[in-house]
Amino acid sequence: MLGKYFNVKIITIFNTILFCTISAYKHTKMVLCKKTRQNSKNVRIMKSDRTKKLIAEAMKKIMVKKGMDKIRVTEICKEAEIERPTFYYHFKDKHDLVAWIFFKNASVTDITSIESASQSMKQMKEDYVFYKRAYEDNSQNALWQYLPEYFVEQYTRKAEENLKEKIIDPQLLFSIRLYCYGATSLGKEWILSDNKTPAETIVKYMFHSMPQKLQEIYFKDQDQIK
């Protein structure tokens, strides 16, 4: 009887060890599969970003020679050495491509930092031909037509973050829109025709031109804009 008891005990222990081993294996396999999927996703994102940059550089090269209205997707594909389906996989059309180029730069800009905003404007100045062509575009999907609203959205979000509440005051919303539309227009003017005023000075002018209420929201420390 004692021998039978020990046999049952050993079998039970063995089964427990086997179960734990299988469970650990399944868990490890699940974790590895998850990491593999995540790594594959990261690789796809990186490859997609590289392709977009390649297409963007091709677009910039072509824009040195001609305006937006003269450029065809076929030319962009030829310059980038890609097939048309590849282009349309990443962008809806040439206007979508131009918007991506701009917003790629704008997305890393701190809109309430003199240093960051100045650096962004300097970059735009360096890409003078690209922005000149983009601003000359008068088509329905032209960049400049929805650029102000992009900044309205960014400044509204920033204000709500600082206030920790949703903005419903119509006067405040109007002030944000007025500032963004004015700053966008004058920023365009600076990029295209002002070769004397430094970017830092233009950004300070813009920040100082904000209504007092907006300055209090965006710059709690007024030394930030001195």
C-alpha positions as CSV (number, residue, x, y, z in Angstrom):
1,M,0.0,0.0,0.0
2,L,2.8,2.4,0.9
3,G,4.5,1.7,-2.5
4,K,1.3,2.4,-4.3
5,Y,0.9,5.7,-2.3
6,F,4.4,6.8,-3.3
7,N,3.8,5.9,-7.0
8,V,0.6,8.0,-7.0
9,K,2.5,10.8,-5.3
10,I,5.3,10.7,-7.8
11,I,2.8,10.7,-10.7
12,T,1.0,13.7,-9.2
13,I,4.2,15.6,-8.8
14,F,5.3,14.7,-12.3
15,N,2.0,15.8,-13.7
16,T,2.2,19.1,-11.8
17,I,5.7,19.7,-13.1
18,L,4.6,18.9,-16.6
19,F,1.6,21.2,-16.4
20,C,3.8,24.1,-15.1
21,T,6.3,23.5,-17.8
22,I,3.7,23.5,-20.5
23,S,2.1,26.6,-19.0
24,A,5.4,28.4,-18.9
25,Y,6.2,27.3,-22.5
26,K,2.8,28.6,-23.7
27,H,3.3,31.9,-21.8
28,T,6.8,32.3,-23.2
29,K,5.6,31.5,-26.7
30,M,2.8,34.1,-26.3
31,V,5.2,36.8,-25.1
32,L,7.6,36.0,-27.9
33,C,4.8,36.1,-30.5
34,K,3.6,39.4,-29.1
35,K,7.1,40.9,-29.3
36,T,7.5,39.5,-32.8
37,R,4.3,41.1,-33.9
38,Q,5.3,44.4,-32.3
39,N,8.8,44.3,-33.9
40,S,7.2,43.5,-37.3
41,K,4.9,46.5,-36.8
42,N,7.8,48.7,-35.9
43,V,9.7,47.6,-39.0
44,R,6.7,48.3,-41.2
45,I,6.3,51.8,-39.7
46,M,10.0,52.5,-40.2
47,K,9.9,51.2,-43.8
48,S,6.8,53.3,-44.5
49,D,8.4,56.4,-43.0
50,R,11.5,55.9,-45.2
51,T,9.4,55.5,-48.3
52,K,7.5,58.6,-47.5
53,K,10.7,60.6,-47.0
54,L,12.0,59.3,-50.3
55,I,8.8,60.4,-52.1
56,A,9.0,63.8,-50.2
57,E,12.6,64.4,-51.4
58,A,11.5,63.6,-55.0
59,M,8.7,66.1,-54.7
60,K,11.0,68.8,-53.4
61,K,13.4,68.3,-56.3
62,I,10.6,68.6,-58.9
63,M,9.2,71.7,-57.1
64,V,12.5,73.5,-57.7
65,K,11.7,73.3,-61.5
66,K,7.9,73.8,-61.6
67,G,4.8,74.8,-59.7
68,M,2.3,72.4,-58.1
69,D,-0.2,72.7,-60.9
70,K,2.4,71.4,-63.4
71,I,3.5,68.4,-61.4
72,R,2.0,64.9,-62.1
73,V,2.1,61.9,-59.8
74,T,3.9,60.0,-62.6
75,E,6.8,62.5,-62.4
76,I,7.1,62.0,-58.7
77,C,7.1,58.2,-59.0
78,K,9.8,58.4,-61.7
79,E,12.0,60.7,-59.6
80,A,11.5,58.5,-56.5
81,E,11.9,55.3,-58.5
82,I,8.7,53.8,-57.3
83,E,5.5,52.5,-58.8
84,R,2.3,54.4,-58.8
85,P,0.6,52.0,-56.4
86,T,3.3,52.6,-53.9
87,F,2.7,56.3,-54.1
88,Y,-1.1,55.9,-53.6
89,Y,-0.5,53.5,-50.7
90,H,1.1,56.3,-48.8
91,F,-0.6,59.4,-50.1
92,K,-4.0,60.3,-51.6
93,D,-2.5,62.8,-54.0
94,K,0.2,65.4,-54.4
95,H,-1.5,67.8,-52.1
96,D,-1.6,65.1,-49.4
97,L,2.1,64.7,-49.9
98,V,2.8,68.4,-49.6
99,A,0.7,68.5,-46.4
100,W,2.7,65.6,-45.0
101,I,6.0,67.3,-45.6
102,F,4.8,70.4,-43.7
103,F,3.1,68.6,-40.8
104,K,6.1,66.4,-40.4
105,N,8.1,69.5,-39.4
106,A,5.2,71.2,-37.5
107,S,4.4,68.1,-35.4
108,V,7.7,68.4,-33.5
109,T,7.4,72.1,-32.9
110,D,6.5,73.5,-29.5
111,I,4.1,76.3,-30.5
112,T,4.7,78.2,-27.3
113,S,8.5,78.1,-27.3
114,I,10.5,80.9,-29.0
115,E,13.4,78.6,-29.6
116,S,11.4,75.7,-31.1
117,A,9.1,77.9,-33.2
118,S,12.1,79.9,-34.4
119,Q,13.9,76.7,-35.4
120,S,10.8,75.6,-37.3
121,M,10.6,78.9,-39.2
122,K,14.3,78.7,-40.0
123,Q,13.7,75.3,-41.5
124,M,10.9,76.6,-43.6
125,K,13.2,79.4,-44.8
126,E,15.8,76.9,-45.8
127,D,13.1,75.1,-47.8
128,Y,12.1,78.4,-49.4
129,V,11.4,77.0,-52.9
130,F,9.1,74.3,-51.5
131,Y,7.1,76.7,-49.5
132,K,7.0,79.3,-52.2
133,R,5.5,76.7,-54.6
134,A,3.1,75.5,-51.9
135,Y,1.9,79.0,-51.2
136,E,1.5,79.7,-54.9
137,D,-0.9,76.8,-55.3
138,N,-4.5,78.0,-55.7
139,S,-6.2,74.7,-56.0
140,Q,-9.0,73.5,-53.8
141,N,-6.6,71.4,-51.7
142,A,-3.9,74.0,-51.3
143,L,-1.8,73.8,-48.1
144,W,-2.4,77.4,-47.2
145,Q,-6.1,77.0,-47.2
146,Y,-6.2,74.7,-44.2
147,L,-2.9,75.7,-42.5
148,P,-4.6,78.3,-40.2
149,E,-7.1,75.8,-38.9
150,Y,-4.3,73.4,-38.1
151,F,-2.8,76.0,-35.8
152,V,-6.2,76.9,-34.4
153,E,-6.6,73.3,-33.4
154,Q,-3.1,73.1,-31.9
155,Y,-3.4,76.3,-29.9
156,T,-6.9,75.4,-28.7
157,R,-5.6,72.0,-27.5
158,K,-2.7,73.7,-25.7
159,A,-5.0,76.2,-24.0
160,E,-7.2,73.4,-22.8
161,E,-4.2,71.5,-21.5
162,N,-3.1,74.6,-19.5
163,L,-6.6,75.5,-18.3
164,K,-7.4,71.8,-17.6
165,E,-10.9,72.3,-19.0
166,K,-12.7,72.5,-22.4
167,I,-12.9,76.0,-23.8
168,I,-16.5,77.1,-24.4
169,D,-16.0,80.9,-24.2
170,P,-16.7,82.2,-27.7
171,Q,-14.6,85.3,-27.2
172,L,-11.6,83.2,-26.2
173,L,-12.1,80.8,-29.2
174,F,-12.4,83.8,-31.5
175,S,-9.1,85.3,-30.1
176,I,-7.3,82.0,-30.8
177,R,-8.6,82.0,-34.4
178,L,-7.8,85.6,-34.9
179,Y,-4.2,85.1,-33.7
180,C,-3.7,81.9,-35.7
181,Y,-5.0,83.4,-39.0
182,G,-2.9,86.5,-38.5
183,A,0.2,84.7,-37.5
184,T,-0.1,82.3,-40.4
185,S,-0.5,85.1,-42.9
186,L,2.4,87.1,-41.6
187,G,4.6,84.0,-41.3
188,K,4.0,83.3,-44.9
189,E,4.9,86.9,-45.8
190,W,8.2,86.5,-43.8
191,I,9.1,83.3,-45.5
192,L,8.5,84.6,-49.0
193,S,9.7,88.2,-48.8
194,D,11.6,89.1,-45.6
195,N,15.3,88.4,-45.8
196,K,16.3,90.7,-43.0
197,T,14.3,90.0,-39.8
198,P,15.6,87.0,-37.8
199,A,13.2,84.2,-37.1
200,E,13.5,84.7,-33.3
201,T,12.4,88.3,-33.7
202,I,9.4,87.4,-35.8
203,V,8.3,84.7,-33.3
204,K,8.7,87.3,-30.4
205,Y,6.6,89.8,-32.4
206,M,3.9,87.1,-32.8
207,F,3.8,86.1,-29.2
208,H,3.8,89.8,-28.0
209,S,0.9,90.5,-30.4
210,M,-1.3,87.9,-28.6
211,P,-4.2,89.3,-26.7
212,Q,-3.3,89.6,-23.0
213,K,-5.8,86.8,-22.1
214,L,-4.0,84.4,-24.4
215,Q,-0.5,85.4,-23.1
216,E,-1.8,84.6,-19.6
217,I,-2.9,81.1,-20.7
218,Y,0.2,80.2,-22.8
219,F,2.9,82.0,-20.8
220,K,2.3,82.0,-17.1
221,D,5.9,83.2,-16.8
222,Q,6.1,86.4,-18.9
223,D,9.9,86.0,-19.0
224,Q,9.3,83.2,-21.5
225,I,8.5,85.7,-24.3
226,K,11.1,88.3,-23.5
